[in-house]
Amino acid sequence: MKRIVFTLSIVLCISLIACAAVWAQATAQISGTVRDQSGAVLPGVEIKMTQTETGIARTAVTNETGSYVLPNLAVGPYRLEAALPGFRSYVQTGIVLQVNTSPVINVVLQVGQVAEQVEVQANAALVDTRNATVGSVIENERVLELP
C-alpha cells in the first residue's frame, strides 16, 4: 500500500512540474518605441494591450527614451492603444502573439486633439527579428493524444 501511495506521489509531482513548465512557456512579449511625426521620442505615453478574446488589459508607460515593454503576455489576438495628451490616440488591431515571440511595434503619434484617433489594421504576420529560433503552436487536443 505504501509503495502505491509513494508511486502516485511521484507521478503527481512530475505532472505538476511538467504543467508548470508548459504554462511558463505559453507567453509572449511585446516592445517598441513611441515617437512623434518628427521622429522625437515621447516619454510618458500610456500603452495599453487588450486581449480581444478575453478583454484582459495590461498597461505600460514609455520611459525617457520612449521605449515600452510588456512581458509575459498570454498568447492570442491583441489590440494596442497608445495615448498622450495633445496627441491623437493610436490604435492597432490584428496583433496575434504566438508562444515565445517578442515582436517590436513602433508607434508614431500625430499632434492633434484628444478626441481624434488613428487606427491601424495589422493583418501581416509579425516577424521576430531578434530571435532566430523556429517554433510552432501545438493544440491542446494533440498534446492530450500523446502516448
N, C-alpha and C positions, 0 to 999 in steps of 0.2 A: 504494500500500500504506500509506504514511504517513497519507494522508487518511482511509482506512477506520479505522485504529487511533485516529486523533485523534477521529473522529466517534463511535466506540464509547466512547472515554474520556469524552467529553462526555455521552453518553446515560447511561452508568453513574453519573457524578457527579450528574446531575439526578435519576436514580432514587433514589439514596441520600439525597439531600436531601429528596425527597418522602416517602420512607418514614420518615425521622426526624421530619418534621412530623406525619405521620399518627400515629406512635407517641406523640409528645408530647401529642396531643390526646385519647388514649384513657384518660384518667384522671379521677378524681373526688376530692372531699374531703368529709370529714365532721367536724363540730364540735358542740359543745354545752357545757352546764354541768351539774355534778353537785351536787345539794342533798340535804339530809335532809328528813324529814317536816315539820319546822317551817319550811323554806324557807332555812335557813342553808347557805351554800356549803361544800363539802367538798374541801379540798386533799389531795393525796396519793393520790387514788383511781386504781387501775390500770385503764385502759380497754384492752380487747383486741378488735380487729376481725379475724374469721376469715372468709376467703372460703370459702364452703361447698363450692364445686365443686373447689377445689384443695387446701384445707386450709392455705393460706399465711396466717400471722397477723402482724398489726402491733400494737404496743402503744404507749401513751402514758400519761402520768401527769398528773393535773389540777394546775394551778398554784395560787397562793394565792387566786385568785378563783374556783376551782372549775371553770375552763374547760379544755377539751382541744381539740386539732386534730390530725387525721390526714390530711395531704395526700398527693397522688399515689397514690391507691388505684386498682388496676385495676378496670375495670367488671365488674359481675356481682353475684350474691347474697352477702350477708354476714350474720354473726351478731355482735352486740355483747355484750360481757360487761363488767361493772363490779364491782370488789371492793375492799373496805376492811375491815380487821379491826374487829370489833364491830358490823358491819352485815351484813344479808343480801345475798348476791350477787345481781346483777341480770343477766338475760339477755333479749335481744330478738332474735328471728329474723325472717326475711322481709324484710330490708332489701335492696333492689335498687338498686345505683348505676348510673346511666347516664353517658354521656360529658358532661364539663364540668358536672356537678351538684355542689352543695355543700349537702346537707341538714343541718339542725340537729336533733340528737336530744338532748334534755334528759333527764337521768336523775334519779330520786328514789330514794334508798336508804333502807330502813327499818331501824331498830335491831333487832338480833336476833342470834342465834347464827351463828357462821361456817358451820355446816352447812346453814342454811336458805337457800333460793334463791327469788327471784321471777322468773318467766318471762313475757315479754310477746310475743305473736304479732302482728307488723306485716304486715297484708295490704293496707292502704291505700297508694296511690301517694304517694311523698314529694314534697312541693312545695317548690321553692326560692323563698323569699320575698325573697332578697337580689339576685336577678338576673332581669331581665325578658326575657332572650333566649329564643328558641324554637329548639329543636334536635331532631334525630331520629337514631336509630341506623341505620346502613346496614350490611347484612350483607356479609360478605367476598365472597360469590358475585356480588352486584350490582356491587361495585367491579371485580371481575375481568372482568365482561361489558362494561364501558365501552369505547367505541371508542378 
